[in-house]
Amino acid sequence: MEDYEVRLVKVAVYGASGYVGGELLRILLSHSSVEITAATSKRFSGMPVHKVHPNLRKVCQMSFVEPKVENVANAEVVFTALPHGQSTHVVKTLLDRGLKVIDLGADFRLKDPSAYEKWYGFKHPYPELLEKAVYGLPELHRDEIRTASLIAVPGCMASASILALVPPVKNGLVDRSQIFIDAKIGSSGAGSSPTLEGYHPERYNVVRPYKPAGHRHVAEIVQEVSNAAGGGIVIGFSPHSVNIVRGILVTVHARPSGRLPSFPDLWRCYRQAYDKEPFIRLVRDPTMVHGLPDPKYLMGSNFADIGFEIDADSNRVILFAAIDNLVKGAAGNAVQCFNIIFGFDEKEGLTFPGLHPA
Ligand SMILES: NC(=O)c1ccc[n+]([C@@H]2O[C@H](COP(=O)([O-])OP(=O)(O)OC[C@H]3O[C@@H](n4cnc5c(N)ncnc54)[C@H](OP(=O)(O)O)[C@@H]3O)[C@@H](O)[C@H]2O)c1
């Protein structure tokens, strides 16, 4: 029998002590074609990874190293998972050294450099890289991802919103200027740094609106829905913190563009868009208790569940999308992009189906 040498791609995780970094490690550790060369953290440098990510005890033998470019430079690909505004210089240096970068923050998602001043309050130092970056949503940009050296992984609530919206908007089923998104998100969406809003007595049991107007994810939702489905998109977006740790549910309320679409109209447009997608599931079965998307059953999984309802009384189309914010909303989606770049099975490392009951 011949011996086949398995090609392992060397990857590093920059910002590995955070929630997204932890999910990247969890997923990459189960990937058959990956060798993790470094996991960085300033706060926990020198400490075993499992002291911060207890689920990785006996799974990961690594210790954190200082977040320095030299510590990750022997990898082929670096996943950067830093707070927004912190990735720009690191990413530029890594690209200059010939590495590929999959960035999970917001620093390369927007194409218009001036949008960074408006939405993020800083002048982008490398506008030329915004041109080069590919928005890492495989369902919209698979071909560009294949040859990209810089991937900008979408924001979590943006991913869910875009996946729900693009097919019906593209098919002219909803009025592009009458789209209102109500999003619900769990506490891990805010990252692992302690804050007053996230402090247990303040956060527990909330159904708390936050940033009900002007949320930053509007910028990328409008950018991507416009790219895919044409201009004139106006989005009202209002997120709420709810009492879960993982998960996002977006509920989109939209007016029809003409006559109210039928159920077959919506089925058809979603089927056409997503039938071949490995991680999109259509969930609409009014006879079942799990008949519409619910993030509870997506914990740890890379699926995005999409559903819809039609309300003739209020002349309204209602669209739903549920994801795990840390998986399809961040680390899982990033690994899906990685698989596409390297020609691996898109599902490699991402087969965990979630739990039931959860
Ligand atoms: N949480 C989500 O659901 C989610 C979903 C999609 C996208 N994102 C985005 O992903 C990124 C990471 O999110 P997160 O939730 O994992 O945040 P987090 O839990 O706060 O983790 C942040 C990580 O960045 C490191 N870090 C902070 N400042 C740094 C700097 N200047 N240089 C090097 N490392 C630095 C931290 O490491 P040390 O402090 O230990 O050094 C930590 O590992 C953010 O941009 C976030 O918006 C998050």
The ligand as a Gaussian input file, in Angstrom:
#p B3LYP/6-31G(d) Opt

LIG

0 1
 N      -18.418000      37.629000      20.022000
 C      -19.062000      37.453000      18.888000
 O      -20.158000      36.882000      18.853000
 C      -18.469000      37.938000      17.599000
 C      -19.076000      37.535000      16.405000
 C      -18.544000      37.998000      15.185000
 C      -17.428000      38.825000      15.190000
 N      -16.878000      39.204000      16.377000
 C      -15.697000      40.064000      16.324000
 O      -14.552000      39.256000      16.581000
 C      -13.566000      40.017000      17.284000
 C      -13.227000      39.278000      18.585000
 O      -14.410000      39.174000      19.358000
 P      -14.465000      38.416000      20.759000
 O      -15.896000      38.350000      21.116000
 O      -13.649000      37.185000      20.715000
 O      -13.719000      39.485000      21.692000
 P      -12.974000      39.214000      23.077000
 O      -13.568000      38.027000      23.756000
 O      -12.953000      40.513000      23.796000
 O      -11.482000      38.841000      22.636000
 C      -10.596000      39.783000      22.121000
 C       -9.237000      39.144000      21.849000
 O       -8.371000      40.133000      21.292000
 C       -7.141000      40.182000      22.037000
 N       -6.676000      41.582000      21.970000
 C       -7.321000      42.700000      22.392000
 N       -6.635000      43.798000      22.039000
 C       -5.514000      43.361000      21.384000
 C       -4.403000      44.006000      20.779000
 N       -4.308000      45.339000      20.744000
 N       -3.449000      43.259000      20.202000
 C       -3.515000      41.897000      20.228000
 N       -4.544000      41.219000      20.797000
 C       -5.532000      41.956000      21.370000
 C       -7.518000      39.700000      23.413000
 O       -6.378000      39.082000      23.989000
 P       -5.657000      39.464000      25.352000
 O       -6.400000      40.623000      25.980000
 O       -5.710000      38.232000      26.153000
 O       -4.310000      39.815000      24.886000
 C       -8.549000      38.629000      23.094000
 O       -7.899000      37.417000      22.759000
 C      -14.189000      41.401000      17.522000
 O      -13.770000      42.271000      16.514000
 C      -15.675000      41.143000      17.402000
 O      -16.408000      42.280000      16.996000
 C      -17.361000      38.765000      17.582000

